[in-house]
Amino acid sequence: MIEYGHTADGITERQLGGFFENWPQPPSRETHLRLLRASDQIVLAVDAESGDVVGFITAVSDGILSAYIPLLEVRADHRGRGIGRELVRRMLARLERLYMVDLTCDAALQPFYRAAGMQKAVGMSIRNYDRQSGDEPTIR
Ligand SMILES: CC(C)(COP(=O)(O)OP(=O)(O)OC[C@H]1O[C@@H](n2cnc3c(N)ncnc32)[C@H](O)[C@@H]1OP(=O)(O)O)[C@@H](O)C(=O)NCCC(=O)NCCS
């Protein structure tokens, strides 16, 4: 059974693992936990039996008009069971009073987000690949 939570309180590094699939320099579990704590909103999917976090979604927001959803991932061994859909549904519900909620994704995922009520948009982005692990302090 999957339980959904909205806080990183009580979550330990031991419960995190198997995420950032195919990232050349993935954040460590410690960094993963730090970013969960630092996000304005999160939803976690936890396997009730093992206690493992098997999916997560984050949002950063000004809390007034806008939010951005930078990260969504379901652990590979738990995909295809509706967990990703549920994480997005719960996050959008938490953000529903904001004017604008944005994310970027590959074209292949647009139907997944469209099914959650989102619309296709054009965006711009930059990636500093030497900062991908998030190991060092970032914002000055
Ligand atoms: C995308 C992701 C979160 C989906 O999680 P999931 O728990 O497997 O998704 P669900 O089981 O809720 O699937 C819901 C629907 O989306 C579709 N879907 C899921 N992953 C998809 C993908 N990668 N591409 C296209 N469609 C996808 C499913 O087929 C399903 O469709 P259906 O309702 O017609 O059966 C998961 O594949 C993942 O973690 N991928 C790697 C990280 C990633 O790409 N994150 C998104 C960044 S924008």
The ligand as an SDF file (V2000), in Angstrom:
LIG
                    3D

 48 50  0  0  0  0  0  0  0  0999 V2000
    6.8140   10.1550  -15.4380 C   0  0  0  0  0  0  0  0  0  0  0  0
    6.6420    9.2670  -14.2000 C   0  0  0  0  0  0  0  0  0  0  0  0
    6.7050   10.1180  -12.9400 C   0  0  0  0  0  0  0  0  0  0  0  0
    5.2590    8.5860  -14.2890 C   0  0  0  0  0  0  0  0  0  0  0  0
    5.0670    7.8520  -13.0970 O   0  0  0  0  0  0  0  0  0  0  0  0
    4.1470    6.5350  -13.0490 P   0  0  0  0  0  0  0  0  0  0  0  0
    3.8040    6.2820  -11.6350 O   0  0  0  0  0  0  0  0  0  0  0  0
    4.7900    5.4370  -13.8110 O   0  0  0  0  0  0  0  0  0  0  0  0
    2.8840    7.0560  -13.8870 O   0  0  0  0  0  0  0  0  0  0  0  0
    1.3810    6.5200  -13.7760 P   0  0  0  0  0  0  0  0  0  0  0  0
    1.4130    5.0420  -13.4860 O   0  0  0  0  0  0  0  0  0  0  0  0
    0.6180    7.3840  -12.8580 O   0  0  0  0  0  0  0  0  0  0  0  0
    0.9310    6.7590  -15.2890 O   0  0  0  0  0  0  0  0  0  0  0  0
   -0.1560    7.5970  -15.6040 C   0  0  0  0  0  0  0  0  0  0  0  0
   -0.2950    7.6650  -17.1260 C   0  0  0  0  0  0  0  0  0  0  0  0
    0.8450    8.3160  -17.7250 O   0  0  0  0  0  0  0  0  0  0  0  0
    1.4570    7.4880  -18.7070 C   0  0  0  0  0  0  0  0  0  0  0  0
    2.8960    7.6180  -18.5860 N   0  0  0  0  0  0  0  0  0  0  0  0
    3.6260    7.3170  -17.5020 C   0  0  0  0  0  0  0  0  0  0  0  0
    4.9280    7.5430  -17.7420 N   0  0  0  0  0  0  0  0  0  0  0  0
    5.0140    8.0140  -18.9990 C   0  0  0  0  0  0  0  0  0  0  0  0
    6.1130    8.4180  -19.8220 C   0  0  0  0  0  0  0  0  0  0  0  0
    7.3850    8.4000  -19.3670 N   0  0  0  0  0  0  0  0  0  0  0  0
    5.8410    8.8350  -21.0780 N   0  0  0  0  0  0  0  0  0  0  0  0
    4.5620    8.8570  -21.5330 C   0  0  0  0  0  0  0  0  0  0  0  0
    3.4950    8.4860  -20.7940 N   0  0  0  0  0  0  0  0  0  0  0  0
    3.7220    8.0620  -19.5490 C   0  0  0  0  0  0  0  0  0  0  0  0
    1.0250    6.0880  -18.3420 C   0  0  0  0  0  0  0  0  0  0  0  0
    1.0470    5.2550  -19.4770 O   0  0  0  0  0  0  0  0  0  0  0  0
   -0.3630    6.2870  -17.7940 C   0  0  0  0  0  0  0  0  0  0  0  0
   -1.2670    6.3760  -18.8390 O   0  0  0  0  0  0  0  0  0  0  0  0
   -2.7190    5.6490  -18.7700 P   0  0  0  0  0  0  0  0  0  0  0  0
   -3.4730    6.3940  -17.7000 O   0  0  0  0  0  0  0  0  0  0  0  0
   -3.2570    5.8280  -20.1410 O   0  0  0  0  0  0  0  0  0  0  0  0
   -2.4210    4.2320  -18.3920 O   0  0  0  0  0  0  0  0  0  0  0  0
    7.7290    8.1320  -14.1760 C   0  0  0  0  0  0  0  0  0  0  0  0
    7.7270    7.4450  -15.4070 O   0  0  0  0  0  0  0  0  0  0  0  0
    9.1270    8.6320  -13.8930 C   0  0  0  0  0  0  0  0  0  0  0  0
    9.5130    8.8180  -12.7450 O   0  0  0  0  0  0  0  0  0  0  0  0
    9.9320    8.8620  -14.9620 N   0  0  0  0  0  0  0  0  0  0  0  0
   11.3130    9.3300  -14.8110 C   0  0  0  0  0  0  0  0  0  0  0  0
   11.3970   10.7730  -14.3410 C   0  0  0  0  0  0  0  0  0  0  0  0
   10.5730   11.7070  -15.1950 C   0  0  0  0  0  0  0  0  0  0  0  0
   10.5360   11.6150  -16.4190 O   0  0  0  0  0  0  0  0  0  0  0  0
    9.9110   12.6500  -14.5050 N   0  0  0  0  0  0  0  0  0  0  0  0
    9.1040   13.6770  -15.1230 C   0  0  0  0  0  0  0  0  0  0  0  0
    9.8940   14.9070  -15.2850 C   0  0  0  0  0  0  0  0  0  0  0  0
    8.9670   16.1640  -16.1540 S   0  0  0  0  0  0  0  0  0  0  0  0
  1  2  1  0
  2  3  1  0
  2  4  1  0
  2 36  1  0
  4  5  1  0
  5  6  1  0
  6  7  2  0
  6  8  1  0
  6  9  1  0
  9 10  1  0
 10 11  2  0
 10 12  1  0
 10 13  1  0
 13 14  1  0
 14 15  1  0
 15 16  1  0
 15 30  1  0
 16 17  1  0
 17 18  1  0
 17 28  1  0
 18 19  1  0
 18 27  1  0
 19 20  2  0
 20 21  1  0
 21 22  1  0
 21 27  2  0
 22 23  1  0
 22 24  2  0
 24 25  1  0
 25 26  2  0
 26 27  1  0
 28 29  1  0
 28 30  1  0
 30 31  1  0
 31 32  1  0
 32 33  2  0
 32 34  1  0
 32 35  1  0
 36 37  1  0
 36 38  1  0
 38 39  2  0
 38 40  1  0
 40 41  1  0
 41 42  1  0
 42 43  1  0
 43 44  2  0
 43 45  1  0
 45 46  1  0
 46 47  1  0
 47 48  1  0
M  END
$$$$
